Amino acid sequence: MADTQGITGDQLKSYIERIEKLEEEKANLQADIREVYSEAKSNGFDTKVMRQIVRLRKMDQQDRSEQEELLHIYKSAIGME
């Protein structure tokens, strides 16, 4: 392909094709994740809570502790505890 303003078409096309392949893989993984949540739901698990746990497990302990403490403070401030 042509070289336009220092950009080689072949190199650009290669990047785009790699991104497209990864996007397709990501979509397949998201479908697999939805399927697992659906399976868990059909077995009586609360998927909203499961999603919260997954999000919390991604956090390091310090961030998780800070968030839990803030949640406690906020809930106390509005009379929920």
Phi and psi restraints in degrees (value plus and minus 20) as a CYANA .aco file:
   2 ALA   PHI     -95.4   -55.4
   2 ALA   PSI     135.2   175.2
   3 ASP   PHI    -121.1   -81.1
   3 ASP   PSI      92.1   132.1
   4 THR   PHI    -136.9   -96.9
   4 THR   PSI      96.4   136.4
   5 GLN   PHI      30.9    70.9
   5 GLN   PSI      23.5    63.5
   6 GLY   PHI      62.1   102.1
   6 GLY   PSI     -16.1    23.9
   7 ILE   PHI    -127.9   -87.9
   7 ILE   PSI      99.6   139.6
   8 THR   PHI    -105.6   -65.6
   8 THR   PSI     109.8   149.8
   9 GLY   PHI     -80.0   -40.0
   9 GLY   PSI     -59.5   -19.5
  10 ASP   PHI     -84.2   -44.2
  10 ASP   PSI     -62.4   -22.4
  11 GLN   PHI     -86.1   -46.1
  11 GLN   PSI     -64.5   -24.5
  12 LEU   PHI     -81.4   -41.4
  12 LEU   PSI     -64.9   -24.9
  13 LYS   PHI     -81.3   -41.3
  13 LYS   PSI     -59.3   -19.3
  14 SER   PHI     -81.8   -41.8
  14 SER   PSI     -65.1   -25.1
  15 TYR   PHI     -81.1   -41.1
  15 TYR   PSI     -66.2   -26.2
  16 ILE   PHI     -81.8   -41.8
  16 ILE   PSI     -63.5   -23.5
  17 GLU   PHI     -85.0   -45.0
  17 GLU   PSI     -58.3   -18.3
  18 ARG   PHI     -84.2   -44.2
  18 ARG   PSI     -62.9   -22.9
  19 ILE   PHI     -82.6   -42.6
  19 ILE   PSI     -63.9   -23.9
  20 GLU   PHI     -80.6   -40.6
  20 GLU   PSI     -61.4   -21.4
  21 LYS   PHI     -83.6   -43.6
  21 LYS   PSI     -63.8   -23.8
  22 LEU   PHI     -85.5   -45.5
  22 LEU   PSI     -58.8   -18.8
  23 GLU   PHI     -81.8   -41.8
  23 GLU   PSI     -59.7   -19.7
  24 GLU   PHI     -84.9   -44.9
  24 GLU   PSI     -63.5   -23.5
  25 GLU   PHI     -82.8   -42.8
  25 GLU   PSI     -60.7   -20.7
  26 LYS   PHI     -82.1   -42.1
  26 LYS   PSI     -62.8   -22.8
  27 ALA   PHI     -82.5   -42.5
  27 ALA   PSI     -60.5   -20.5
  28 ASN   PHI     -84.9   -44.9
  28 ASN   PSI     -61.1   -21.1
  29 LEU   PHI     -85.2   -45.2
  29 LEU   PSI     -60.6   -20.6
  30 GLN   PHI     -82.6   -42.6
  30 GLN   PSI     -57.9   -17.9
  31 ALA   PHI     -85.4   -45.4
  31 ALA   PSI     -59.6   -19.6
  32 ASP   PHI     -83.9   -43.9
  32 ASP   PSI     -61.1   -21.1
  33 ILE   PHI     -84.4   -44.4
  33 ILE   PSI     -63.9   -23.9
  34 ARG   PHI     -79.1   -39.1
  34 ARG   PSI     -58.8   -18.8
  35 GLU   PHI     -84.1   -44.1
  35 GLU   PSI     -61.1   -21.1
  36 VAL   PHI     -85.0   -45.0
  36 VAL   PSI     -63.7   -23.7
  37 TYR   PHI     -82.1   -42.1
  37 TYR   PSI     -60.8   -20.8
  38 SER   PHI     -82.5   -42.5
  38 SER   PSI     -62.0   -22.0
  39 GLU   PHI     -83.0   -43.0
  39 GLU   PSI     -64.0   -24.0
  40 ALA   PHI     -82.7   -42.7
  40 ALA   PSI     -62.3   -22.3
  41 LYS   PHI     -82.4   -42.4
  41 LYS   PSI     -61.4   -21.4
  42 SER   PHI     -87.3   -47.3
  42 SER   PSI     -37.6     2.4
  43 ASN   PHI    -118.4   -78.4
  43 ASN   PSI      -6.7    33.3
  44 GLY   PHI      72.8   112.8
  44 GLY   PSI     -13.7    26.3
  45 PHE   PHI    -106.4   -66.4
  45 PHE   PSI     127.3   167.3
  46 ASP   PHI    -105.5   -65.5
  46 ASP   PSI      90.1   130.1
  47 THR   PHI     -91.5   -51.5
  47 THR   PSI     -46.4    -6.4
  48 LYS   PHI     -84.0   -44.0
  48 LYS   PSI     -63.3   -23.3
  49 VAL   PHI     -87.5   -47.5
  49 VAL   PSI     -60.2   -20.2
  50 MET   PHI     -79.6   -39.6
  50 MET   PSI     -61.8   -21.8
  51 ARG   PHI     -83.6   -43.6
  51 ARG   PSI     -58.2   -18.2
  52 GLN   PHI     -83.9   -43.9
  52 GLN   PSI     -62.4   -22.4
  53 ILE   PHI     -83.5   -43.5
  53 ILE   PSI     -63.6   -23.6
  54 VAL   PHI     -79.4   -39.4
  54 VAL   PSI     -64.0   -24.0
  55 ARG   PHI     -83.4   -43.4
  55 ARG   PSI     -62.7   -22.7
  56 LEU   PHI     -85.4   -45.4
  56 LEU   PSI     -58.3   -18.3
  57 ARG   PHI     -87.3   -47.3
  57 ARG   PSI     -42.9    -2.9
  58 LYS   PHI     -93.4   -53.4
  58 LYS   PSI     -43.4    -3.4
  59 MET   PHI    -101.7   -61.7
  59 MET   PSI     132.4   172.4
  60 ASP   PHI     -98.0   -58.0
  60 ASP   PSI     143.2   183.2
  61 GLN   PHI     -77.4   -37.4
  61 GLN   PSI     -61.3   -21.3
  62 GLN   PHI     -84.5   -44.5
  62 GLN   PSI     -66.5   -26.5
  63 ASP   PHI     -82.5   -42.5
  63 ASP   PSI     -60.9   -20.9
  64 ARG   PHI     -84.1   -44.1
  64 ARG   PSI     -63.5   -23.5
  65 SER   PHI     -82.7   -42.7
  65 SER   PSI     -63.2   -23.2
  66 GLU   PHI     -81.2   -41.2
  66 GLU   PSI     -63.2   -23.2
  67 GLN   PHI     -85.6   -45.6
  67 GLN   PSI     -62.1   -22.1
  68 GLU   PHI     -85.0   -45.0
  68 GLU   PSI     -59.6   -19.6
  69 GLU   PHI     -84.9   -44.9
  69 GLU   PSI     -63.7   -23.7
  70 LEU   PHI     -82.8   -42.8
  70 LEU   PSI     -60.4   -20.4
  71 LEU   PHI     -80.4   -40.4
  71 LEU   PSI     -64.5   -24.5
  72 HIS   PHI     -81.0   -41.0
  72 HIS   PSI     -65.7   -25.7
  73 ILE   PHI     -81.6   -41.6
  73 ILE   PSI     -67.6   -27.6
  74 TYR   PHI     -83.0   -43.0
  74 TYR   PSI     -63.9   -23.9
  75 LYS   PHI     -82.9   -42.9
  75 LYS   PSI     -60.4   -20.4
  76 SER   PHI     -83.7   -43.7
  76 SER   PSI     -60.4   -20.4
  77 ALA   PHI     -83.5   -43.5
  77 ALA   PSI     -49.1    -9.1
  78 ILE   PHI    -125.4   -85.4
  78 ILE   PSI      -8.1    31.9
  79 GLY   PHI      58.6    98.6
  79 GLY   PSI       4.9    44.9
  80 MET   PHI    -110.3   -70.3
  80 MET   PSI     -30.0    10.0
